[in-house]
Amino acid sequence: MATTTRRRAKPAENAAPEPTQEELLHYYKEMLLIRRFEEKAGQLYGMGLIGGFCHLYIGQEAVVVGMQAAQLPGDSVITSYRDHGHMLACGMDAKGVMAELTGRAGGYSKGKGGSMHMFSREKNFYGGHGIVGAQTPIGTGLAFAHKYKKDGCIDVCYLGDGAVNQGQVYESFNMAALWKLPVIYVIENNKYAMGTSQQRASAGELYLRGSAYGIPGKQVNGMDVLEVKKAADEAVAYVRGGNGPMILEMKTYRYRGHSMSDPAKYRTKEEVNKMRSEYDCIDHLKSLLFTKGYADEESLKVIDRDVKAVVTEAADFATTSPEPDAAELWTDILVEA
């Protein structure tokens, strides 16, 4: 998949060191955890154990794993409703995430937020937001807080290709550029938004949407975790260096429909199969591990077994944890700062 770059301000371009065996295996395990977790979530949804909306991240794992690998403790993350993978990449416990999906008291939001509304102040993860594009001004506010407090941290704000035509996104771009806020806007372009092709819905290149505000942008192969990590390192250095915001457009692909209720009839099975067979991020990294002699089939099977055990434990916890008490309806309405 092609990578195109065009910038007004030039981010740092120091050559990145070759990833180590440990790093590559970490990326593999993290992506596999997200994949297996989402597959299990899909199963639980089909069994009626998860209600409401459920948007799976299967196919897009390289984006969040590569971005998270470039961040530092204290950096904040905010995203939209396709958020389970982001939580796991931030280090949130799979049991707490799955329990929130099933609406149980052991969930991160005590069973009251569900799939789209989970938070972890400990991990600096600020949601999970159900309104298209609404997380963008909040992410800009988080970046303002980092700058105001002079804590040296940045915000990574994820949004989809379907959100980029929202007016609030451009208000956020304008403010972030004016105040040189430390924020990376990551556009996860999975081509179809909520069901309409990006080519039919959005004119021009998405990574250039900040050009009017002087915000540099880069288009990245979001199906390759190493390409994502490289672009993330560059963007993080630029933003953390006090240069203001940057946009990364990740060209990625979701294998499932927009949500579990979407049959995805707007694309062909042949297209999905081609993406799975030729561009899958986990298979790509698996081949690289074999080529470098860093792993073999047996060692990766061990990782898969370990990951499946984590997911099975999470599912068991999520289906046995008690439902929230009715009194919880009156709690967490206000948060003490």
Phi, psi and chi 1 to 4 in degrees:
 res  aa     phi    psi   chi1   chi2   chi3   chi4
   1 MET       -  133.5  -57.8  178.7   77.4      -
   2 ALA   -70.6  148.4      -      -      -      -
   3 THR  -120.0  125.8  -60.7      -      -      -
   4 THR  -121.7  140.2  -50.5      -      -      -
   5 THR  -129.8  137.5  -52.8      -      -      -
   6 ARG  -152.5  124.1  177.9  178.7  170.9 -175.8
   7 ARG  -134.7  151.0  -49.8  178.9 -174.1   89.3
   8 ARG   -92.1  -45.1  -74.3 -164.2  173.3 -167.0
   9 ALA  -104.0  142.4      -      -      -      -
  10 LYS   -99.2  110.0 -169.8  174.5 -176.9 -179.4
  11 PRO   -67.7  165.6  -20.3   32.6      -      -
  12 ALA   -61.7  141.0      -      -      -      -
  13 GLU  -129.6   38.8  -65.9 -176.2  -19.2      -
  14 ASN   -67.1  140.9  -64.3  -31.8      -      -
  15 ALA   -62.4  129.3      -      -      -      -
  16 ALA   -78.3  142.1      -      -      -      -
  17 PRO   -67.5  152.8   24.6  -34.1      -      -
  18 GLU   -62.5  130.8 -173.0   75.4   11.9      -
  19 PRO   -63.0  141.0   21.5  -32.1      -      -
  20 THR   -81.2  168.3   65.3      -      -      -
  21 GLN   -59.2  -42.3  178.4 -178.8   13.0      -
  22 GLU   -61.4  -42.6 -178.1 -179.4    7.0      -
  23 GLU   -65.7  -45.1  -71.8  171.2  -28.6      -
  24 LEU   -63.0  -41.5  -68.1  179.2      -      -
  25 LEU   -67.2  -33.7  -72.3  171.3      -      -
  26 HIS   -64.6  -45.5  173.1   72.5      -      -
  27 TYR   -60.5  -42.0  -57.9  155.6      -      -
  28 TYR   -61.7  -47.0 -178.1   82.8      -      -
  29 LYS   -65.1  -41.2 -174.7  174.0 -178.2  178.3
  30 GLU   -64.6  -44.3  -71.7  -68.8  -70.1      -
  31 MET   -65.5  -39.2  -69.3 -166.5  -65.0      -
  32 LEU   -67.3  -37.4 -166.6   62.1      -      -
  33 LEU   -60.0  -46.1  173.4   61.1      -      -
  34 ILE   -62.2  -44.4  -64.2  171.0      -      -
  35 ARG   -61.0  -49.7  177.8   73.3   56.1   91.5
  36 ARG   -67.3  -37.4  -63.3  -70.5 -179.7 -109.6
  37 PHE   -61.6  -46.5 -177.8   96.1      -      -
  38 GLU   -68.0  -35.9  -66.7  -69.3   66.1      -
  39 GLU   -62.6  -41.9  -71.3  169.9  -11.5      -
  40 LYS   -67.2  -39.6  177.4   60.3   72.1  172.7
  41 ALA   -60.3  -40.1      -      -      -      -
  42 GLY   -62.3  -39.5      -      -      -      -
  43 GLN   -64.7  -45.5  -68.1  173.6    6.3      -
  44 LEU   -64.5  -34.9  -65.4 -179.6      -      -
  45 TYR   -64.0  -44.0 -171.5   93.6      -      -
  46 GLY   -63.6  -26.3      -      -      -      -
  47 MET   -85.2   -2.7  -64.4  165.6   62.8      -
  48 GLY    82.2   11.9      -      -      -      -
  49 LEU   -88.0  -15.1  -65.4  171.1      -      -
  50 ILE  -118.5  125.3  -65.0  175.3      -      -
  51 GLY  -107.9  176.0      -      -      -      -
  52 GLY    71.3 -148.8      -      -      -      -
  53 PHE   -88.4  150.3  -68.2  101.0      -      -
  54 CYS  -150.4  109.7 -174.1      -      -      -
  55 HIS  -108.3  113.1  -53.1   81.7      -      -
  56 LEU   -87.8  152.2  -58.4 -177.4      -      -
  57 TYR  -103.7   10.8 -159.7   63.8      -      -
  58 ILE   -61.6  122.5  -62.4  174.1      -      -
  59 GLY   109.6  -25.8      -      -      -      -
  60 GLN  -103.2   10.5  -60.1 -177.3 -149.2      -
  61 GLU   -58.3  -33.1  -63.2   89.6  -12.0      -
  62 ALA   -63.1  -30.5      -      -      -      -
  63 VAL   -62.8  -56.4  175.0      -      -      -
  64 VAL   -73.7  -32.5   72.2      -      -      -
  65 VAL   -69.0  -42.5  170.2      -      -      -
  66 GLY   -66.6  -40.3      -      -      -      -
  67 MET   -66.2  -45.6  -73.4  -60.0  -54.2      -
  68 GLN   -63.7  -31.7 -166.0   66.0   33.3      -
  69 ALA   -65.9  -20.3      -      -      -      -
  70 ALA   -95.2   -5.3      -      -      -      -
  71 GLN   -92.2  166.8  -65.4  168.5 -128.2      -
  72 LEU  -117.6  157.3  -65.7  176.2      -      -
  73 PRO   -55.9  135.1  -26.1   35.5      -      -
  74 GLY   103.3  -24.6      -      -      -      -
  75 ASP   -65.9  140.7  -68.2  -16.3      -      -
  76 SER   -99.5  154.9   57.6      -      -      -
  77 VAL  -133.1  139.0  172.8      -      -      -
  78 ILE  -144.4  146.3 -169.0  167.3      -      -
  79 THR  -150.3 -171.9 -172.1      -      -      -
  80 SER   -93.7 -152.4   64.6      -      -      -
  81 TYR   -81.6  -15.3   38.0   75.7      -      -
  82 ARG   -88.6   77.7 -162.9  178.7  -52.1  -78.5
  83 ASP  -121.8   -6.7   52.2    5.6      -      -
  84 HIS   -60.8  -42.1  -46.4  153.0      -      -
  85 GLY   -62.9  -37.1      -      -      -      -
  86 HIS   -65.2  -39.0  -57.3   73.0      -      -
  87 MET   -63.7  -47.0  -60.0  172.1 -163.2      -
  88 LEU   -64.3  -39.8  -64.4  173.9      -      -
  89 ALA   -65.6  -29.4      -      -      -      -
  90 CYS   -75.3   -7.8  -75.5      -      -      -
  91 GLY    95.4   10.8      -      -      -      -
  92 MET   -70.1  144.3  -68.1  168.9   65.6      -
  93 ASP   -67.3  129.8 -174.3    4.7      -      -
  94 ALA   -60.0  -32.4      -      -      -      -
  95 LYS   -64.7  -43.9  -64.3 -166.2  -63.8  -66.4
  96 GLY   -67.6  -36.0      -      -      -      -
  97 VAL   -67.6  -47.9  177.1      -      -      -
  98 MET   -66.0  -37.4 -166.1   71.3   85.0      -
  99 ALA   -65.2  -32.4      -      -      -      -
 100 GLU   -69.0  -36.2 -170.0   59.7   40.9      -
 101 LEU   -61.4  -36.7  -65.3 -176.8      -      -
 102 THR   -89.0    3.3   57.1      -      -      -
 103 GLY    71.7   36.3      -      -      -      -
 104 ARG  -104.4  159.9  -55.6  -57.6  177.1   97.2
 105 ALA   -63.7  -23.2      -      -      -      -
 106 GLY   -80.1    2.6      -      -      -      -
 107 GLY   -77.9  165.5      -      -      -      -
 108 TYR   -63.2  -28.0  -92.9   97.9      -      -
 109 SER  -112.5   28.7  -65.2      -      -      -
 110 LYS    60.4   26.7  -57.4  178.5 -176.4  178.3
 111 GLY    81.7    7.6      -      -      -      -
 112 LYS  -103.3   -9.5  -60.2 -174.8  -70.6 -175.3
 113 GLY  -104.0  -33.4      -      -      -      -
 114 GLY    71.4 -163.7      -      -      -      -
 115 SER   -57.2  -39.0  173.3      -      -      -
 116 MET   -94.0   -6.7  -62.1 -170.3  -71.1      -
 117 HIS  -136.3   71.5  -57.8  -74.4      -      -
 118 MET  -118.3  146.5  -83.2 -177.2  -99.0      -
 119 PHE  -140.2  155.2  -58.1   81.7      -      -
 120 SER  -148.5  103.4  173.4      -      -      -
 121 ARG   -65.8  -33.0  -64.6 -176.8   73.0  174.1
 122 GLU   -60.2  -41.0  176.7 -168.2    3.5      -
 123 LYS   -95.2    5.7  -60.1  -63.0 -176.5 -178.5
 124 ASN    58.5   34.9  -64.3  -56.3      -      -
 125 PHE  -105.2  118.8  179.6   80.0      -      -
 126 TYR  -109.3   31.4  -69.6   89.7      -      -
 127 GLY   103.7  156.2      -      -      -      -
 128 GLY    45.7   90.8      -      -      -      -
 129 HIS  -135.2  133.7  -67.4  -90.3      -      -
 130 GLY   -85.3  -11.9      -      -      -      -
 131 ILE   -97.1  127.4  -55.7  -60.0      -      -
 132 VAL   -56.8  120.3  175.8      -      -      -
 133 GLY    82.8   -9.9      -      -      -      -
 134 ALA   -67.6  -22.6      -      -      -      -
 135 GLN   -72.8  -16.8   74.1  -81.7   11.1      -
 136 THR   -67.1  -49.8  -47.5      -      -      -
 137 PRO   -65.0  -30.8   16.9  -28.5      -      -
 138 ILE   -68.5  -42.3  -58.0  174.2      -      -
 139 GLY   -61.3  -36.6      -      -      -      -
 140 THR   -64.7  -38.4  -55.3      -      -      -
 141 GLY   -65.5  -37.2      -      -      -      -
 142 LEU   -63.3  -39.7  -71.0  167.9      -      -
 143 ALA   -64.7  -39.4      -      -      -      -
 144 PHE   -60.5  -40.4  177.0   83.3      -      -
 145 ALA   -63.2  -41.4      -      -      -      -
 146 HIS   -60.5  -43.8  -72.2  -48.7      -      -
 147 LYS   -69.4  -40.6 -176.5  166.1 -175.8  175.3
 148 TYR   -62.6  -41.5 -177.1   81.2      -      -
 149 LYS   -82.9   -9.9  -68.0 -172.9  -70.2 -173.2
 150 LYS    53.3   45.0  -60.9 -180.0 -179.2  178.5
 151 ASP   -91.3   -1.7   58.5   13.9      -      -
 152 GLY    77.1    5.3      -      -      -      -
 153 CYS   -96.3  166.2  -63.0      -      -      -
 154 ILE  -126.6  167.0   68.8  170.8      -      -
 155 ASP  -113.8  139.1  178.8   69.1      -      -
 156 VAL  -111.5  115.0  178.4      -      -      -
 157 CYS  -112.0  112.6  177.8      -      -      -
 158 TYR   -92.5  140.7  -65.6   87.3      -      -
 159 LEU  -148.4  158.4   60.4  151.8      -      -
 160 GLY   -94.1  169.8      -      -      -      -
 161 ASP   -64.5  -25.5   54.7  -71.7      -      -
 162 GLY   -74.3  -14.2      -      -      -      -
 163 ALA   -92.6  -14.1      -      -      -      -
 164 VAL   -70.8  -11.5  -65.4      -      -      -
 165 ASN   -95.9    6.0  -63.0  -42.6      -      -
 166 GLN   -76.7  137.6  -70.6  -86.5  -31.1      -
 167 GLY   -61.4  -36.5      -      -      -      -
 168 GLN   -64.3  -24.9   60.1 -167.6  -37.3      -
 169 VAL   -65.4  -41.7  170.9      -      -      -
 170 TYR   -77.8  -29.8  -62.1   97.6      -      -
 171 GLU   -62.3  -38.8  -66.8 -179.8   34.8      -
 172 SER   -66.6  -43.9  -60.2      -      -      -
 173 PHE   -57.3  -44.2  -72.8  174.8      -      -
 174 ASN   -62.1  -47.7 -175.9   56.3      -      -
 175 MET   -65.9  -41.9  -65.7  175.8   72.6      -
 176 ALA   -63.5  -38.3      -      -      -      -
 177 ALA   -71.3  -42.7      -      -      -      -
 178 LEU   -59.5  -40.8  -80.7  172.8      -      -
 179 TRP  -101.1    4.7  -63.6  -22.7      -      -
 180 LYS    49.6   55.9  -71.3 -167.8  173.4 -178.0
 181 LEU   -78.9  145.8  -60.2 -176.9      -      -
 182 PRO   -82.4   78.8   30.7  -34.4      -      -
 183 VAL  -137.3  138.0   54.5      -      -      -
 184 ILE  -108.2  120.2  -58.1  173.3      -      -
 185 TYR   -91.7  113.7  -63.0  106.0      -      -
 186 VAL  -102.4  109.0 -178.4      -      -      -
 187 ILE   -89.0  109.4  -58.0  172.4      -      -
 188 GLU   -86.9   92.7  -63.0 -165.8   75.5      -
 189 ASN   -88.4   92.2 -177.2   -0.4      -      -
 190 ASN   -93.5   15.3   59.8   29.0      -      -
 191 LYS    84.3  -23.2  -66.0 -177.7   66.4  174.9
 192 TYR  -127.8    3.2  -70.6  102.0      -      -
 193 ALA    45.8 -124.8      -      -      -      -
 194 MET   -92.6    4.0  -66.2  177.1   69.0      -
 195 GLY   144.3    2.8      -      -      -      -
 196 THR  -116.6  131.3  -58.6      -      -      -
 197 SER   -55.9  135.6  168.2      -      -      -
 198 GLN   -58.2  -34.6  178.9 -110.5  -40.5      -
 199 GLN   -65.2  -28.6  -66.8 -179.2  -27.9      -
 200 ARG   -86.6  -23.1  -67.9  175.4   54.3 -145.1
 201 ALA  -103.1  -24.4      -      -      -      -
 202 SER  -130.9  119.9  -59.3      -      -      -
 203 ALA   -78.8  142.3      -      -      -      -
 204 GLY    78.2 -178.0      -      -      -      -
 205 GLU   -87.4  133.3  -62.5  -74.0   -2.9      -
 206 LEU   -69.1  -31.7  -56.7 -171.5      -      -
 207 TYR   -70.6  -11.9   72.1   99.4      -      -
 208 LEU   -96.4    3.5  -63.3  176.4      -      -
 209 ARG   -64.7  -16.1  -71.6  -62.5 -177.1   93.6
 210 GLY   -95.6    3.2      -      -      -      -
 211 SER   -58.2  -38.3  -62.7      -      -      -
 212 ALA   -64.0  -20.2      -      -      -      -
 213 TYR  -104.9    4.0  -48.3   97.3      -      -
 214 GLY    77.1   19.5      -      -      -      -
 215 ILE   -89.4  120.5  -58.1  175.7      -      -
 216 PRO   -69.5  149.3   27.1  -34.7      -      -
 217 GLY  -137.2  156.3      -      -      -      -
 218 LYS  -143.4  140.2 -177.6  172.3 -175.5  177.6
 219 GLN   -99.4  131.8 -167.2  176.8   77.0      -
 220 VAL  -129.2  145.4 -176.0      -      -      -
 221 ASN   -72.8   98.6  177.2    5.8      -      -
 222 GLY   -78.5    4.0      -      -      -      -
 223 MET   -98.7    5.7  -58.6  -60.7  -76.3      -
 224 ASP  -127.6  110.1 -175.7  -26.3      -      -
 225 VAL   -61.7  -30.0   68.5      -      -      -
 226 LEU   -74.4  -34.8  -62.9 -174.7      -      -
 227 GLU   -66.1  -39.6  -70.4  -67.8  -35.5      -
 228 VAL   -64.1  -46.8  174.7      -      -      -
 229 LYS   -60.2  -42.1  173.3   61.2  162.8   54.9
 230 LYS   -61.8  -47.2  179.2 -179.0  176.8 -178.2
 231 ALA   -66.5  -36.6      -      -      -      -
 232 ALA   -65.6  -42.5      -      -      -      -
 233 ASP   -58.6  -43.3  -76.6  -22.9      -      -
 234 GLU   -64.5  -46.4  179.4 -177.8  -53.9      -
 235 ALA   -67.2  -41.8      -      -      -      -
 236 VAL   -61.7  -43.7  165.9      -      -      -
 237 ALA   -62.5  -40.7      -      -      -      -
 238 TYR   -65.3  -49.1  176.3   80.2      -      -
 239 VAL   -71.4  -43.8  170.7      -      -      -
 240 ARG   -67.2  -21.3 -153.6 -175.9  -61.1  -80.3
 241 GLY   -77.9    3.6      -      -      -      -
 242 GLY    86.7   17.8      -      -      -      -
 243 ASN   -90.4   -2.8  -61.3  -64.3      -      -
 244 GLY    97.7 -170.0      -      -      -      -
 245 PRO   -75.2  164.8   28.8  -35.9      -      -
 246 MET  -144.9  151.0 -174.3  170.7  179.5      -
 247 ILE  -112.5  131.8  -65.6  171.5      -      -
 248 LEU  -118.9  118.9  -65.9  178.9      -      -
 249 GLU   -96.5  112.6  179.4 -164.7   -5.2      -
 250 MET   -92.4  113.8  -60.4  -68.5  174.8      -
 251 LYS   -81.2  102.8  -59.6  -77.6  -77.7 -174.0
 252 THR  -131.0 -166.1 -174.7      -      -      -
 253 TYR  -161.3  132.0 -162.8   85.4      -      -
 254 ARG   -98.9  135.3   55.7  172.5  168.0   76.8
 255 TYR   -81.5  -28.5  -61.9  157.8      -      -
 256 ARG   -93.8  176.3  -59.1  -68.6 -175.5   92.0
 257 GLY   -68.8  177.1      -      -      -      -
 258 HIS   -53.7  -46.0  170.0   66.1      -      -
 259 SER  -138.2  178.2   68.9      -      -      -
 260 MET   -63.9  -18.2  -72.1  -63.4  -65.5      -
 261 SER   -92.7    2.9   59.6      -      -      -
 262 ASP  -100.7  116.7  172.4   22.6      -      -
 263 PRO   -76.9   -7.5   28.4  -35.1      -      -
 264 ALA    57.0   47.1      -      -      -      -
 265 LYS   -78.2   -1.9  -66.7 -177.9  178.5  179.8
 266 TYR   -82.8    3.0   40.8   80.7      -      -
 267 ARG  -143.2  160.5   59.3 -174.3 -176.7 -178.7
 268 THR   -89.6  155.4   65.1      -      -      -
 269 LYS   -63.8  -32.8  -69.0 -177.6  178.8  179.2
 270 GLU   -63.2  -38.6  -70.2   75.1   18.3      -
 271 GLU   -64.8  -45.4  177.3 -175.7  -54.9      -
 272 VAL   -63.5  -44.5  177.1      -      -      -
 273 ASN   -62.8  -37.0  -69.1  -24.7      -      -
 274 LYS   -65.0  -43.3  179.8  178.9  175.0   65.8
 275 MET   -64.1  -41.3  -68.7  -61.4  -61.7      -
 276 ARG   -64.2  -43.9  -86.5 -174.6  174.8  -87.9
 277 SER   -79.9  -27.6   62.6      -      -      -
 278 GLU  -109.2  -22.9  -62.5 -177.7   16.1      -
 279 TYR  -127.3    5.1  -61.8  103.7      -      -
 280 ASP   -56.9  130.3 -175.5   76.4      -      -
 281 CYS   -68.0  -35.3   56.6      -      -      -
 282 ILE   -72.5  -44.3  -63.8  176.4      -      -
 283 ASP   -62.3  -38.3  -72.8  -14.7      -      -
 284 HIS   -61.9  -46.1  175.9   77.0      -      -
 285 LEU   -70.1  -34.3 -175.6   54.2      -      -
 286 LYS   -59.4  -45.1 -178.5  177.7 -178.5  179.2
 287 SER   -62.5  -39.6  -62.6      -      -      -
 288 LEU   -64.7  -41.3 -178.5   62.1      -      -
 289 LEU   -61.1  -40.3  -72.7  166.1      -      -
 290 PHE   -66.2  -44.9  -71.1  163.6      -      -
 291 THR   -60.9  -40.3  -61.1      -      -      -
 292 LYS   -81.9   -6.4  -72.6 -176.0  171.8  -67.2
 293 GLY    74.4   20.4      -      -      -      -
 294 TYR   -84.8  -14.9  -72.1  168.0      -      -
 295 ALA  -160.1  161.0      -      -      -      -
 296 ASP  -131.4  179.0   54.4   24.1      -      -
 297 GLU   -57.4  -41.1  -73.9  -77.0   -0.5      -
 298 GLU   -67.1  -42.3 -172.5   55.5   38.2      -
 299 SER   -66.5  -34.9   62.6      -      -      -
 300 LEU   -74.4  -28.6  -65.3 -170.5      -      -
 301 LYS   -65.7  -35.7  -75.4 -179.5 -179.7  178.4
 302 VAL   -63.3  -43.5  171.1      -      -      -
 303 ILE   -61.6  -42.7  -68.6  176.0      -      -
 304 ASP   -63.3  -40.6 -162.5   12.2      -      -
 305 ARG   -63.7  -42.2  -75.6 -162.5  -65.6  -90.7
 306 ASP   -63.4  -42.0  -68.9  -16.5      -      -
 307 VAL   -65.7  -43.8  164.8      -      -      -
 308 LYS   -62.5  -34.0  -75.1 -179.7  177.4  177.2
 309 ALA   -65.7  -40.8      -      -      -      -
 310 VAL   -62.1  -44.6  170.3      -      -      -
 311 VAL   -68.6  -39.8  172.1      -      -      -
 312 THR   -62.7  -42.5  -62.4      -      -      -
 313 GLU   -61.8  -41.1 -177.3 -176.6   12.8      -
 314 ALA   -63.9  -42.5      -      -      -      -
 315 ALA   -66.0  -41.0      -      -      -      -
 316 ASP   -62.5  -44.7  -70.2  -17.3      -      -
 317 PHE   -62.1  -41.4  178.4   77.6      -      -
 318 ALA   -69.5  -24.0      -      -      -      -
 319 THR   -98.9   -8.8   52.9      -      -      -
 320 THR  -112.7  -17.1   57.5      -      -      -
 321 SER   -63.1  141.4 -179.6      -      -      -
 322 PRO   -68.1  157.2   25.5  -34.8      -      -
 323 GLU   -73.5  153.7  -66.5 -174.2   -5.5      -
 324 PRO   -63.7  145.2   20.5  -31.2      -      -
 325 ASP   -67.4  149.7 -171.1  -88.2      -      -
 326 ALA   -58.5  -27.1      -      -      -      -
 327 ALA   -65.0  -19.8      -      -      -      -
 328 GLU   -67.0  -14.3  -76.0  -69.1  -12.9      -
 329 LEU   -60.8  -23.4  -72.9  170.2      -      -
 330 TRP  -103.3    2.4  -52.8  104.4      -      -
 331 THR  -103.7  162.1   65.2      -      -      -
 332 ASP    61.4   26.4  -57.9  -45.3      -      -
 333 ILE   -78.5  -38.3  -62.4  171.3      -      -
 334 LEU  -122.4  147.3  -63.5  175.7      -      -
 335 VAL  -114.2  130.0  175.9      -      -      -
 336 GLU   -78.6  122.0  -67.6 -174.5   12.2      -
 337 ALA   -74.1      -      -      -      -      -
